[in-house]
């Protein structure tokens, strides 16, 4: 992993228009990948994200409106150099105005890649409308093909809906669907080869994600987490993996070519996102906005900077200047690393955020 540059670059002028100023931090990284959460609500209760019961949702008036989302993305693209957008949650499909939001974003930014991360529940009904509105691609979270394990992991019996959603997305012209999977020890870790085989057969791109300390119950432990090294070993029982020769280019997933043992036939690729044991902070290009309009410079940050109040103060050019300046200030303060797995930074330097993944946005 390349080291984060030690010398701080020149501080850009706050609110300076144009991508040249951008979302720069003091370690020389520039955020061009915007992750925007549309809601904290979700219709699953995944163990690694949410509590089984008792989570209080944000009130509607605390959430970014469709118009505020469009305005914020516009500022990111036109003034701050954002080059790709991912809409997240919670579960973004639960927003009734999701298709309208995507259509408005596409109308304003014809060339902007717009992706959506979803759990797939309800996707079968909306896939075609999302494609027609201008969605570029989909990431669907699915950790297993087994109903009992799915129920144990998500606490909801909706696997068939997720499978139907993936099929509908492909039929709507949104392939390749990316499938995100988290392996839990003793629950679905023995399903890794089967899940990869299923994805390869259907032309889906599977990405395994190390379980991160972002669960609402704060029950995560390093001992309980399936590491990237373990994932590679599990997949090696059914396939031969070799590094993908394509440049990673800031992507969170390290890609591997998947070949058939013996013949060496190339079957496809698989990605592994090792945020904990093999962190990629040195090349992070992401800026995150929560559903209530707060900037998080890092997924694990305990600092949030409010943009919503400024958005609601007015819509003049001066107000836009204030929003972009505050956004730049938030990203300039981005930490060098989150602490876990970095040389010189032990787990003792890491403090789990108070909010779970569903409240932050993936």
C-alpha positions as CSV (number, residue, x, y, z in Angstrom):
1,X,0.0,0.0,0.0
2,X,1.5,3.4,-0.9
3,X,2.2,5.7,2.0
4,X,0.1,8.8,2.4
5,X,2.3,11.8,1.5
6,X,3.7,13.4,4.5
7,X,4.1,17.0,3.3
8,X,0.9,19.0,3.3
9,X,-0.1,20.6,0.0
10,X,-1.1,24.2,-0.3
11,X,-4.4,24.9,1.3
12,X,-7.0,25.8,-1.4
13,X,-9.0,28.9,-1.1
14,X,-12.2,28.1,0.8
15,X,-15.2,27.9,-1.6
16,X,-13.1,28.6,-4.6
17,X,-15.1,27.6,-7.7
18,X,-14.0,25.0,-10.1
19,X,-12.6,21.4,-9.8
20,X,-9.1,22.8,-9.5
21,X,-9.8,23.6,-5.8
22,X,-11.6,20.4,-5.2
23,X,-12.1,18.3,-2.1
24,X,-8.5,18.2,-1.1
25,X,-7.2,17.0,2.2
26,X,-3.9,17.9,4.0
27,X,-2.3,14.6,3.0
28,X,-2.7,15.3,-0.7
29,X,-5.7,13.1,-1.5
30,X,-8.6,14.6,-3.5
31,X,-12.1,13.2,-3.2
32,X,-13.8,12.7,-6.5
33,X,-16.2,9.8,-5.5
34,X,-19.3,11.1,-3.7
35,X,-21.3,8.7,-1.5
36,X,-24.7,10.2,-0.7
37,X,-27.2,8.5,1.7
38,X,-30.9,9.0,1.0
39,X,-32.3,7.6,4.2
40,X,-31.3,5.8,7.4
41,X,-34.3,3.5,7.1
42,X,-33.9,-0.1,6.1
43,X,-36.3,-3.1,5.7
44,X,-33.6,-5.6,6.8
45,X,-31.9,-6.0,10.2
46,X,-28.5,-7.3,9.2
47,X,-26.4,-8.4,12.2
48,X,-23.3,-6.5,11.1
49,X,-25.2,-3.3,10.6
50,X,-28.4,-2.9,12.7
51,X,-29.9,-3.9,16.0
52,X,-32.7,-6.5,16.0
53,X,-35.1,-4.0,17.5
54,X,-35.4,-0.5,18.8
55,X,-33.7,1.8,16.3
56,X,-35.3,5.2,16.0
57,X,-35.5,6.6,12.4
58,X,-34.8,10.2,11.5
59,X,-37.9,12.4,11.1
60,X,-38.7,13.3,7.5
61,X,-38.0,17.0,8.0
62,X,-34.4,16.1,9.1
63,X,-33.6,14.4,5.8
64,X,-32.3,16.0,2.7
65,X,-35.2,16.7,0.3
66,X,-35.0,15.8,-3.4
67,X,-34.3,19.4,-4.3
68,X,-31.5,19.6,-1.7
69,X,-29.9,16.4,-3.0
70,X,-29.9,17.7,-6.6
71,X,-28.4,21.0,-5.5
72,X,-25.7,19.3,-3.4
73,X,-24.7,17.0,-6.1
74,X,-24.6,19.9,-8.5
75,X,-22.2,21.8,-6.2
76,X,-20.1,18.7,-5.9
77,X,-19.9,18.1,-9.7
78,X,-19.7,21.7,-11.0
79,X,-17.5,23.2,-8.3
80,X,-15.7,20.5,-6.4
81,X,-14.6,18.0,-9.0
82,X,-16.9,15.1,-8.1
83,X,-16.7,12.5,-10.9
84,X,-18.9,9.7,-9.8
85,X,-21.9,9.4,-7.5
86,X,-23.2,6.5,-5.4
87,X,-26.6,6.7,-3.7
88,X,-26.8,4.7,-0.5
89,X,-28.7,4.3,2.7
90,X,-30.1,2.7,4.8
91,X,-32.1,1.3,2.0
92,X,-32.6,3.8,-0.8
93,X,-35.4,1.9,-2.4
94,X,-37.7,2.8,0.5
95,X,-37.7,6.5,-0.6
96,X,-40.8,7.0,-2.7
97,X,-39.1,9.7,-4.8
98,X,-36.0,7.7,-5.6
99,X,-36.7,7.4,-9.4
100,X,-37.5,11.2,-9.6
101,X,-34.2,12.0,-7.8
102,X,-32.2,9.9,-10.3
103,X,-34.0,11.4,-13.3
104,X,-33.3,14.9,-12.0
105,X,-29.6,14.1,-11.4
106,X,-29.3,12.6,-14.9
107,X,-31.0,15.6,-16.5
108,X,-28.5,17.9,-14.9
109,X,-25.4,15.7,-15.4
110,X,-25.8,13.6,-18.5
111,X,-22.3,12.0,-18.3
112,X,-22.1,11.4,-14.5
113,X,-21.8,7.8,-13.4
114,X,-24.7,7.2,-10.9
115,X,-24.8,4.0,-9.0
116,X,-27.1,2.7,-6.3
117,X,-26.3,0.4,-3.4
118,X,-29.4,-1.6,-2.3
119,X,-30.3,-4.8,-0.4
120,X,-32.5,-5.8,-3.4
121,X,-35.8,-6.1,-1.5
122,X,-38.3,-4.5,-3.8
123,X,-35.8,-4.1,-6.6
124,X,-37.8,-6.4,-9.0
125,X,-40.6,-3.8,-9.1
126,X,-38.3,-0.8,-9.7
127,X,-35.3,-2.0,-11.7
128,X,-36.7,-0.9,-15.1
129,X,-37.8,2.5,-13.8
130,X,-34.4,3.1,-12.3
131,X,-32.7,2.2,-15.6
132,X,-35.1,4.4,-17.5
133,X,-34.4,7.3,-15.1
134,X,-30.7,7.1,-15.9
135,X,-29.1,4.9,-13.3
136,X,-25.7,3.6,-14.4
137,X,-25.3,0.4,-12.3
138,X,-26.3,-1.4,-9.1
139,X,-24.6,-2.9,-6.1
140,X,-26.8,-5.5,-4.4
141,X,-26.0,-6.8,-0.9
142,X,-26.5,-10.5,-0.7
143,X,-24.4,-12.7,1.7
144,X,-25.7,-16.1,1.0
145,X,-27.9,-18.3,-1.3
146,X,-29.4,-20.2,1.6
147,X,-32.7,-19.2,3.1
148,X,-31.8,-20.2,6.6
149,X,-28.5,-18.4,6.7
150,X,-30.1,-15.3,5.0
151,X,-32.8,-15.3,7.8
152,X,-30.1,-15.6,10.5
153,X,-28.0,-12.8,9.0
154,X,-30.7,-10.3,8.0
155,X,-33.5,-11.4,10.5
156,X,-35.9,-11.2,7.6
157,X,-37.1,-14.0,5.1
158,X,-36.6,-12.0,1.9
159,X,-34.0,-13.9,0.0
160,X,-36.3,-14.7,-2.9
161,X,-37.0,-11.0,-3.4
162,X,-33.3,-10.2,-3.6
163,X,-32.7,-12.9,-6.2
164,X,-35.7,-11.7,-8.2
165,X,-34.3,-8.1,-8.0
166,X,-30.9,-9.2,-9.3
167,X,-32.6,-10.9,-12.3
168,X,-34.8,-7.8,-12.9
169,X,-31.7,-5.5,-12.9
170,X,-30.0,-7.6,-15.5
171,X,-33.2,-7.7,-17.6
172,X,-33.5,-3.9,-17.3
173,X,-30.1,-3.4,-18.9
174,X,-28.1,-2.7,-15.7
175,X,-25.4,-5.4,-15.8
176,X,-23.0,-6.2,-14.6
177,X,-24.7,-6.2,-11.2
178,X,-22.1,-6.0,-8.4
179,X,-23.0,-8.3,-5.5
180,X,-21.6,-7.3,-2.0
181,X,-21.2,-10.1,0.6
182,X,-20.0,-10.1,4.2
183,X,-18.9,-13.4,5.6
184,X,-19.7,-14.2,9.2
185,X,-17.8,-16.9,11.0
186,X,-19.9,-20.0,11.4
187,X,-22.9,-18.6,9.6
188,X,-22.0,-18.2,5.9
189,X,-18.2,-18.4,5.6
190,X,-18.6,-21.9,4.1
191,X,-20.8,-20.5,1.4
192,X,-18.0,-18.4,-0.2
193,X,-17.1,-20.7,-3.1
194,X,-20.8,-21.4,-3.9
195,X,-21.6,-17.7,-4.0
196,X,-18.7,-16.9,-6.3
197,X,-19.7,-19.7,-8.6
198,X,-23.3,-18.4,-8.7
199,X,-22.1,-14.9,-9.6
200,X,-19.7,-16.1,-12.2
201,X,-22.4,-18.1,-14.0
202,X,-24.6,-15.0,-14.1
203,X,-22.1,-12.4,-15.0
204,X,-22.3,-10.7,-11.7
205,X,-19.2,-9.1,-10.1
206,X,-18.9,-10.4,-6.5
207,X,-17.1,-8.4,-3.9
208,X,-16.5,-9.8,-0.4
209,X,-16.3,-7.1,2.3
210,X,-14.5,-7.6,5.6
211,X,-17.0,-7.1,8.5
212,X,-16.3,-3.6,9.8
213,X,-16.9,-2.3,13.3
214,X,-20.0,-0.4,12.3
215,X,-22.7,-2.6,13.8
216,X,-25.3,-0.9,16.0
217,X,-24.9,-3.4,18.8
218,X,-21.1,-2.8,18.9
219,X,-20.5,-6.5,19.0
220,X,-17.7,-6.6,16.4
221,X,-14.5,-8.2,17.4
222,X,-11.3,-8.7,15.3
223,X,-11.3,-12.4,16.4
224,X,-14.8,-12.9,15.0
225,X,-14.2,-11.2,11.7
226,X,-13.3,-13.2,8.5
227,X,-10.2,-11.5,7.2
228,X,-9.2,-10.9,3.6
229,X,-6.5,-13.5,3.9
230,X,-9.1,-16.0,5.1
231,X,-11.4,-15.1,2.3
232,X,-8.7,-15.8,-0.3
233,X,-8.0,-19.1,1.4
234,X,-11.7,-20.1,1.3
235,X,-12.0,-19.2,-2.4
236,X,-8.8,-21.1,-3.1
237,X,-10.7,-24.3,-2.2
238,X,-12.7,-24.0,-5.5
239,X,-10.8,-21.6,-7.7
240,X,-7.3,-20.4,-8.6
241,X,-6.9,-16.7,-7.8
242,X,-4.3,-14.3,-9.2
243,X,-4.0,-10.5,-9.0
244,X,-6.0,-8.6,-11.6
245,X,-3.4,-6.8,-13.9
246,X,-5.7,-3.8,-14.2
247,X,-4.8,-0.8,-12.0
248,X,-6.8,-0.4,-8.8
249,X,-7.1,3.3,-9.4
250,X,-8.5,4.2,-6.0
251,X,-11.1,1.5,-5.9
252,X,-11.9,0.0,-2.5
253,X,-11.9,-3.5,-3.8
254,X,-8.7,-5.4,-4.7
255,X,-9.6,-7.5,-7.7
256,X,-8.4,-11.0,-8.5
257,X,-8.8,-13.0,-11.7
258,X,-10.7,-16.2,-11.1
259,X,-9.5,-19.3,-13.0
260,X,-10.6,-22.9,-13.2
261,X,-8.0,-25.1,-11.4
262,X,-6.2,-27.4,-13.7
263,X,-7.2,-25.8,-17.0
264,X,-6.4,-22.2,-16.1
265,X,-9.6,-21.1,-17.9
266,X,-10.4,-17.5,-17.0
267,X,-13.9,-17.4,-15.4
268,X,-14.1,-13.8,-14.3
269,X,-13.0,-11.6,-11.4
270,X,-13.7,-11.3,-7.7
271,X,-13.0,-8.3,-5.4
272,X,-12.1,-8.2,-1.7
273,X,-12.6,-5.0,0.3
274,X,-10.2,-5.3,3.3
275,X,-10.9,-2.1,5.2
276,X,-9.7,-3.5,8.5
277,X,-6.7,-5.8,7.8
278,X,-5.4,-4.3,4.5
279,X,-6.6,-0.7,4.6
280,X,-6.4,1.6,1.5
281,X,-6.6,4.9,3.3
282,X,-3.6,6.2,1.4
283,X,-5.6,6.3,-1.9
284,X,-9.0,7.0,-0.6
285,X,-11.0,9.3,-2.9
286,X,-14.4,9.3,-1.2
287,X,-16.5,12.0,0.4
288,X,-19.6,10.9,2.3
289,X,-22.8,12.8,2.9
290,X,-25.3,11.4,5.4
291,X,-29.1,11.4,4.9
292,X,-29.4,14.5,7.1
293,X,-26.7,16.4,5.1
294,X,-23.6,16.0,7.1
295,X,-20.1,15.5,5.6
296,X,-18.1,12.5,6.9
297,X,-14.6,12.6,5.5
298,X,-14.1,8.9,6.4
299,X,-16.5,6.0,6.9
300,X,-15.1,5.6,10.4
301,X,-15.0,9.3,11.3
302,X,-16.5,10.5,14.6
303,X,-16.7,14.1,13.2
304,X,-19.6,15.2,11.1
305,X,-19.9,18.6,9.5
306,X,-23.4,20.0,8.8
307,X,-24.3,21.2,5.3
308,X,-28.1,21.0,5.7
309,X,-28.4,24.3,7.7
310,X,-26.5,26.2,5.0
311,X,-28.5,24.6,2.2
312,X,-31.7,25.8,3.9
313,X,-30.4,29.2,4.6
314,X,-30.9,30.2,1.0
315,X,-30.1,29.4,-2.6
316,X,-28.1,32.4,-3.8
317,X,-24.5,32.2,-5.2
318,X,-23.3,33.4,-1.8
319,X,-25.1,30.5,-0.1
320,X,-23.6,28.1,-2.5
321,X,-20.1,29.5,-1.7
322,X,-20.7,28.9,2.0
323,X,-21.8,25.3,1.4
324,X,-18.8,24.5,-0.8
325,X,-16.4,26.2,1.6
326,X,-17.7,24.2,4.6
327,X,-17.5,21.0,2.5
328,X,-13.9,21.7,1.6
329,X,-13.1,22.5,5.2
330,X,-14.6,19.1,6.3
331,X,-12.5,17.2,3.8
332,X,-9.3,19.2,4.5
333,X,-9.5,17.8,8.1
334,X,-9.8,14.2,6.9
335,X,-7.5,12.0,9.1
336,X,-4.5,10.3,7.6
337,X,-6.0,6.9,8.4
338,X,-8.7,5.3,10.5
339,X,-6.2,3.5,12.8
340,X,-6.9,-0.2,12.2
341,X,-4.2,-2.2,10.4
342,X,-1.9,0.7,9.7
343,X,1.8,0.6,10.5
344,X,2.3,2.7,13.7
345,X,-1.4,2.9,14.3
346,X,-2.7,0.0,16.4
347,X,-6.3,-0.8,17.2
348,X,-6.0,1.2,20.4
349,X,-6.0,4.3,18.2
350,X,-9.4,3.4,16.7
351,X,-12.7,4.3,18.3
352,X,-15.9,2.9,16.8
353,X,-18.3,5.6,15.6
354,X,-21.5,5.9,17.6
355,X,-23.7,5.5,14.6
356,X,-24.1,2.3,12.6
357,X,-23.6,1.8,8.9
358,X,-27.3,2.3,8.1
359,X,-27.2,5.8,9.7
360,X,-23.9,6.8,8.1
361,X,-24.4,5.5,4.5
362,X,-22.2,2.9,2.9
